[in-house]
Amino acid sequence: MRSIFGGLRGIFRKEPETGPQHLELLEQKIGYTFSKKVLLVEALTHRSVLGELKPGEEGITYERLEFLGDSVLALVTTHYLLRNFPEEDEGQLTKKKSLLVSKNVLTKMADSINLKDHVILSENAFKGGVHSKDSIQTAVLEAVIGAIYLDGGLEPARDFIEELVLSDIDEILDHTDHINYKSHLQEWTQSKYRGYPKYRVKSTTGPEHDKMFLVEVRVSGGVVGKGRGKSKKDAEQIAAKEALSKLRKSR
């Protein structure tokens, strides 16, 4: 343990002696104890720490484990859906899977275990709120899944995913906040108009750290929806939702 945490002096936002307890608290939350603690450290480490390492110290970040965890999450979710929805076809299962592994759902799951409090990052990145970004939280969550898989195999990774994400499947599938309106709009326009919706950013307002995007979506040359959001993707989802409502009413 000393070699792991010794290399993290100055990186943990707490005294270095609290490093092991920092990890143990997260292990309690996720219901899994790592045999190789270094895997959990890697899963939690943001690339901002690379600039704070001393010469000769090896840098690791969550990115490789995120890549693995994304695949493990997809496999476990797909298998779960096949077992529990035997009457549904490939298209219906694909929609459910897309929803269950969406950024919105994974962000809420990360929030439920306060994962942002365990991200290891530089002091400047911490002050900038990097650990609170949805993209970082979901990436670290997938990295933790990858770390569990490497440490204990598929079964503990499956248990973690099913307990954290899939146990709330009914609520998730019924909650409109998680619906991928862009995907639904594309299916609608392909079937009704044999074309694709086109999105365009009309304006961007606000300071660099707090921008607001206004996006419009066109179908068959006409504007059918507009949306505002703090990211281009969020604005597009809102625009697609408005477009679907209008198009369905006009049938």
Sine and cosine of phi, psi and omega as CSV:
sin_phi,cos_phi,sin_psi,cos_psi,sin_omega,cos_omega
0.00,0.00,-0.57,0.82,-0.06,-1.00
-0.87,0.49,-0.64,0.77,-0.04,-1.00
-0.92,0.40,-0.57,0.82,0.01,-1.00
-0.93,0.38,-0.80,0.59,-0.13,-0.99
-0.99,0.15,-0.38,0.93,0.08,-1.00
-0.89,0.46,-0.60,0.80,0.02,-1.00
-0.97,0.25,-0.10,0.99,-0.03,-1.00
-0.95,-0.30,0.19,0.98,0.05,-1.00
-0.87,0.50,0.74,-0.67,-0.01,-1.00
1.00,0.07,-0.14,0.99,0.01,-1.00
-0.99,-0.14,-0.73,0.68,0.10,-1.00
-0.86,0.51,0.62,-0.78,-0.01,-1.00
-0.99,0.17,0.04,1.00,0.05,-1.00
-0.90,-0.44,0.04,-1.00,0.07,-1.00
-0.87,0.49,0.61,-0.79,-0.07,-1.00
-0.85,0.53,-0.46,0.89,0.00,-1.00
-0.91,0.41,-0.35,0.94,-0.02,-1.00
-1.00,0.03,0.03,1.00,-0.02,-1.00
-0.81,0.59,-0.80,0.60,0.00,-1.00
-0.84,0.54,-0.66,0.75,0.02,-1.00
-0.91,0.41,-0.55,0.84,0.06,-1.00
-0.84,0.54,-0.69,0.72,0.01,-1.00
-0.97,0.24,-0.63,0.78,-0.03,-1.00
-0.89,0.46,-0.60,0.80,0.03,-1.00
-0.89,0.46,-0.67,0.74,0.03,-1.00
-0.92,0.39,-0.63,0.78,0.04,-1.00
-0.87,0.50,-0.62,0.79,0.06,-1.00
-0.90,0.44,-0.64,0.77,-0.02,-1.00
-0.92,0.39,-0.64,0.77,-0.07,-1.00
-1.00,0.01,-0.16,0.99,0.04,-1.00
0.96,0.29,0.49,0.87,0.01,-1.00
-0.55,-0.83,0.73,-0.68,0.04,-1.00
-0.96,-0.28,0.82,-0.57,-0.07,-1.00
-0.98,0.19,0.69,-0.72,0.16,-0.99
-0.97,0.23,-0.62,0.78,0.03,-1.00
-0.94,-0.33,1.00,-0.09,-0.06,-1.00
-0.87,0.49,-0.46,0.89,-0.04,-1.00
-0.87,0.48,-0.48,0.88,0.04,-1.00
-0.92,0.39,-0.64,0.77,0.04,-1.00
-0.93,0.36,-0.64,0.77,0.06,-1.00
-0.86,0.52,-0.72,0.70,0.01,-1.00
-0.87,0.49,-0.67,0.74,-0.03,-1.00
-0.90,0.43,-0.42,0.91,-0.08,-1.00
-0.99,-0.13,-0.15,0.99,-0.18,-0.98
-1.00,0.01,0.86,-0.51,0.03,-1.00
-0.99,0.10,0.48,-0.88,-0.08,-1.00
-0.91,0.42,-0.26,0.97,0.00,-1.00
-0.89,0.46,-0.40,0.92,-0.02,-1.00
-0.95,0.30,-0.30,0.95,-0.06,-1.00
-0.88,0.48,-0.51,0.86,0.00,-1.00
-0.97,0.23,-0.14,0.99,-0.03,-1.00
-0.95,-0.30,-0.02,1.00,-0.01,-1.00
-0.97,0.25,0.52,-0.86,0.04,-1.00
-0.99,0.14,0.37,-0.93,0.04,-1.00
-0.81,0.59,0.75,-0.66,0.02,-1.00
1.00,-0.08,-0.28,0.96,0.04,-1.00
-0.99,0.15,0.68,-0.73,-0.05,-1.00
-1.00,0.06,0.73,-0.68,-0.02,-1.00
-0.99,-0.16,0.69,-0.72,0.07,-1.00
-0.75,-0.67,0.54,-0.84,0.07,-1.00
-0.70,-0.72,0.12,-0.99,-0.09,-1.00
-0.97,0.26,-0.15,0.99,-0.26,-0.97
-0.89,0.46,-0.66,0.75,0.01,-1.00
-0.93,0.38,-0.65,0.76,0.03,-1.00
-0.93,0.36,-0.52,0.85,0.09,-1.00
-0.88,0.48,-0.68,0.73,0.02,-1.00
-0.85,0.53,-0.70,0.72,0.02,-1.00
-0.94,0.35,-0.73,0.69,-0.05,-1.00
-0.88,0.48,-0.57,0.82,0.05,-1.00
-0.86,0.51,-0.67,0.74,0.01,-1.00
-0.94,0.34,-0.64,0.77,0.03,-1.00
-0.90,0.44,-0.67,0.74,0.03,-1.00
-0.87,0.50,-0.70,0.72,0.00,-1.00
-0.90,0.44,-0.68,0.73,0.00,-1.00
-0.89,0.45,-0.76,0.65,-0.04,-1.00
-0.90,0.43,-0.67,0.74,-0.01,-1.00
-0.91,0.42,-0.68,0.73,0.02,-1.00
-0.88,0.47,-0.72,0.70,0.00,-1.00
-0.89,0.46,-0.67,0.75,0.01,-1.00
-0.87,0.49,-0.71,0.71,-0.02,-1.00
-0.91,0.41,-0.63,0.78,0.03,-1.00
-0.89,0.45,-0.62,0.78,0.00,-1.00
-0.95,0.33,-0.63,0.77,-0.18,-0.98
-0.99,-0.15,-0.19,0.98,0.03,-1.00
-0.75,-0.66,0.89,0.45,-0.11,-0.99
-0.91,0.41,-0.34,0.94,-0.06,-1.00
-1.00,0.00,-0.17,0.99,-0.10,-1.00
-1.00,0.01,0.52,-0.85,-0.02,-1.00
-1.00,0.05,0.00,-1.00,-0.09,-1.00
-0.88,0.48,-0.63,0.78,-0.01,-1.00
-0.90,0.43,-0.69,0.73,0.02,-1.00
-0.91,0.40,-0.65,0.76,0.02,-1.00
-0.92,0.40,-0.62,0.79,0.01,-1.00
-0.89,0.46,-0.66,0.75,0.03,-1.00
-0.89,0.46,-0.69,0.72,0.01,-1.00
-0.90,0.44,-0.69,0.72,0.00,-1.00
-0.89,0.46,-0.70,0.71,0.01,-1.00
-0.85,0.53,-0.63,0.78,0.00,-1.00
-0.94,0.34,-0.70,0.71,-0.08,-1.00
-0.92,0.40,-0.50,0.86,-0.01,-1.00
-0.97,-0.24,0.28,0.96,-0.02,-1.00
-0.94,0.33,0.33,-0.95,0.00,-1.00
-0.86,0.51,-0.66,0.75,-0.04,-1.00
-0.87,0.50,-0.72,0.69,-0.02,-1.00
-0.92,0.40,-0.73,0.69,-0.04,-1.00
-0.91,0.41,-0.56,0.83,0.05,-1.00
-0.89,0.46,-0.68,0.73,0.01,-1.00
-0.92,0.40,-0.57,0.82,0.05,-1.00
-0.93,0.38,-0.64,0.76,0.05,-1.00
-0.90,0.44,-0.65,0.76,0.04,-1.00
-0.88,0.47,-0.59,0.81,-0.08,-1.00
-0.91,0.42,-0.37,0.93,0.05,-1.00
-0.92,-0.39,0.24,0.97,0.01,-1.00
0.78,0.63,0.72,0.70,-0.09,-1.00
-0.88,0.48,-0.53,0.85,-0.03,-1.00
-0.86,0.50,-0.47,0.89,0.00,-1.00
-0.95,0.31,-0.19,0.98,-0.07,-1.00
-0.94,-0.35,-0.05,1.00,0.00,-1.00
-0.93,0.37,0.73,-0.69,0.01,-1.00
-0.99,-0.10,0.90,-0.45,-0.06,-1.00
-0.51,-0.86,0.18,-0.98,-0.03,-1.00
-0.94,0.35,0.29,-0.96,0.00,-1.00
-0.88,0.48,-0.67,0.74,0.00,-1.00
-0.91,0.42,-0.65,0.76,0.02,-1.00
-0.92,0.40,-0.61,0.80,0.04,-1.00
-0.90,0.43,-0.71,0.70,0.02,-1.00
-0.89,0.45,-0.51,0.86,0.02,-1.00
-0.99,0.15,-0.03,1.00,0.04,-1.00
0.96,0.27,0.37,0.93,-0.04,-1.00
-0.84,0.54,-0.63,0.77,-0.07,-1.00
-0.92,0.39,-0.27,0.96,-0.01,-1.00
-1.00,-0.02,-0.13,0.99,-0.01,-1.00
-0.93,0.36,0.65,-0.76,-0.01,-1.00
-0.84,0.54,-0.66,0.75,-0.06,-1.00
-0.89,0.45,-0.58,0.81,0.01,-1.00
-0.96,0.30,-0.68,0.73,-0.02,-1.00
-0.89,0.46,-0.68,0.73,0.00,-1.00
-0.93,0.36,-0.60,0.80,0.02,-1.00
-0.90,0.43,-0.69,0.72,0.00,-1.00
-0.93,0.38,-0.60,0.80,0.05,-1.00
-0.87,0.49,-0.71,0.71,0.03,-1.00
-0.91,0.42,-0.58,0.81,0.04,-1.00
-0.91,0.42,-0.63,0.78,0.05,-1.00
-0.89,0.46,-0.65,0.76,0.07,-1.00
-0.87,0.49,-0.70,0.71,0.03,-1.00
-0.88,0.47,-0.62,0.78,0.01,-1.00
-0.92,0.39,-0.66,0.75,0.04,-1.00
-0.88,0.48,-0.68,0.73,0.00,-1.00
-0.87,0.49,-0.71,0.70,-0.01,-1.00
-0.93,0.37,-0.55,0.83,-0.06,-1.00
-0.98,0.18,-0.65,0.76,-0.12,-0.99
-0.80,-0.60,-0.10,0.99,0.00,-1.00
0.99,-0.14,-0.13,-0.99,-0.11,-0.99
-0.94,0.34,-0.61,0.79,-0.12,-0.99
-0.88,0.47,-0.76,0.65,0.05,-1.00
-0.91,0.42,-0.53,0.85,0.07,-1.00
-0.91,0.41,-0.66,0.75,0.05,-1.00
-0.89,0.47,-0.70,0.71,0.00,-1.00
-0.86,0.51,-0.69,0.73,-0.01,-1.00
-0.89,0.45,-0.73,0.68,-0.02,-1.00
-0.91,0.41,-0.70,0.71,-0.03,-1.00
-0.92,0.38,-0.56,0.83,0.01,-1.00
-0.97,0.25,-0.67,0.74,-0.10,-0.99
-0.99,0.14,-0.68,0.74,-0.12,-0.99
-0.97,-0.26,-0.82,0.57,-0.21,-0.98
-0.98,0.22,-0.25,0.97,0.05,-1.00
-0.92,0.38,-0.37,0.93,0.02,-1.00
-0.97,-0.25,0.43,0.90,-0.15,-0.99
-0.86,0.51,-0.65,0.76,-0.02,-1.00
-0.90,0.44,-0.70,0.72,0.01,-1.00
-0.91,0.42,-0.65,0.76,-0.01,-1.00
-0.90,0.44,-0.72,0.70,-0.06,-1.00
-0.93,0.37,-0.43,0.90,-0.01,-1.00
-1.00,0.01,-0.19,0.98,-0.12,-0.99
-1.00,0.00,0.88,-0.48,-0.09,-1.00
-0.92,0.39,-0.34,0.94,0.00,-1.00
-0.89,0.45,-0.38,0.92,-0.06,-1.00
-1.00,-0.08,-0.07,1.00,-0.08,-1.00
-0.93,0.36,0.70,-0.71,0.06,-1.00
-1.00,0.04,1.00,0.01,-0.07,-1.00
-0.92,0.40,-0.51,0.86,0.03,-1.00
-0.89,0.46,-0.66,0.75,0.02,-1.00
-0.91,0.42,-0.68,0.73,0.01,-1.00
-0.91,0.42,-0.64,0.77,0.02,-1.00
-0.91,0.41,-0.63,0.78,0.01,-1.00
-0.90,0.44,-0.68,0.73,0.04,-1.00
-0.88,0.47,-0.65,0.76,-0.01,-1.00
-0.89,0.45,-0.76,0.65,-0.06,-1.00
-0.93,0.38,-0.54,0.84,0.04,-1.00
-0.92,0.40,-0.65,0.76,-0.04,-1.00
-0.98,0.21,-0.56,0.83,-0.08,-1.00
-1.00,-0.08,-0.57,0.82,-0.12,-0.99
-0.85,-0.52,-0.05,1.00,-0.03,-1.00
0.80,0.60,0.66,0.75,0.02,-1.00
-0.50,-0.86,-0.13,-0.99,-0.04,-1.00
-0.84,-0.54,0.54,-0.84,0.11,-0.99
-0.94,0.34,0.54,-0.84,0.01,-1.00
-0.86,-0.51,0.79,-0.61,-0.04,-1.00
-0.97,-0.24,0.58,-0.81,-0.01,-1.00
-0.59,-0.81,0.75,-0.66,0.07,-1.00
-0.98,0.21,0.89,-0.45,-0.02,-1.00
-1.00,0.08,-0.59,0.81,0.00,-1.00
-0.34,-0.94,0.38,-0.92,0.09,-1.00
-0.74,-0.67,0.82,-0.57,-0.04,-1.00
-0.80,-0.60,0.28,-0.96,0.05,-1.00
1.00,-0.06,0.24,-0.97,0.02,-1.00
-0.93,0.37,0.23,-0.97,-0.09,-1.00
-0.83,0.55,-0.61,0.79,-0.06,-1.00
-1.00,0.07,-0.09,1.00,-0.04,-1.00
-0.56,-0.83,0.83,0.56,-0.05,-1.00
-0.97,0.25,0.43,-0.91,0.11,-0.99
-0.79,-0.61,0.81,-0.59,-0.05,-1.00
-0.97,-0.24,0.66,-0.75,0.15,-0.99
-0.92,-0.39,0.87,-0.49,-0.06,-1.00
-0.85,-0.53,0.63,-0.78,0.13,-0.99
-0.89,-0.46,0.50,-0.87,0.03,-1.00
-0.85,-0.52,0.71,-0.71,-0.02,-1.00
-0.92,-0.40,0.61,-0.79,0.10,-0.99
-0.75,-0.67,0.81,-0.58,-0.04,-1.00
0.81,0.58,0.61,0.79,0.09,-1.00
1.00,0.04,-0.20,0.98,-0.03,-1.00
-0.94,-0.33,0.55,-0.83,0.04,-1.00
-0.97,0.26,0.85,-0.53,-0.03,-1.00
-0.89,-0.46,-0.07,1.00,0.01,-1.00
-0.20,-0.98,0.51,-0.86,0.07,-1.00
-0.72,-0.70,0.49,-0.87,0.00,-1.00
-0.49,-0.87,0.55,-0.84,0.07,-1.00
-0.90,-0.44,0.64,-0.77,0.03,-1.00
-0.31,-0.95,0.24,-0.97,-0.02,-1.00
-0.98,0.18,-0.07,1.00,0.14,-0.99
-0.64,-0.77,0.35,-0.94,0.01,-1.00
-0.87,0.49,-0.65,0.76,-0.02,-1.00
-0.90,0.44,-0.68,0.74,0.01,-1.00
-0.90,0.44,-0.67,0.74,0.01,-1.00
-0.90,0.44,-0.62,0.78,0.02,-1.00
-0.91,0.41,-0.63,0.77,0.02,-1.00
-0.89,0.46,-0.68,0.73,0.00,-1.00
-0.91,0.40,-0.65,0.76,0.04,-1.00
-0.90,0.44,-0.66,0.75,0.00,-1.00
-0.91,0.41,-0.61,0.79,0.04,-1.00
-0.89,0.46,-0.71,0.70,0.02,-1.00
-0.90,0.44,-0.66,0.75,-0.01,-1.00
-0.89,0.45,-0.69,0.72,0.02,-1.00
-0.87,0.49,-0.68,0.73,0.01,-1.00
-0.87,0.49,-0.71,0.71,-0.01,-1.00
-0.91,0.41,-0.70,0.71,-0.06,-1.00
-0.92,0.39,-0.62,0.78,0.00,-1.00
-0.93,0.37,-0.58,0.82,0.02,-1.00
-0.95,0.32,-0.44,0.90,-0.06,-1.00
-1.00,0.03,0.01,1.00,-0.02,-1.00
-0.89,0.45,0.00,0.00,0.00,0.00
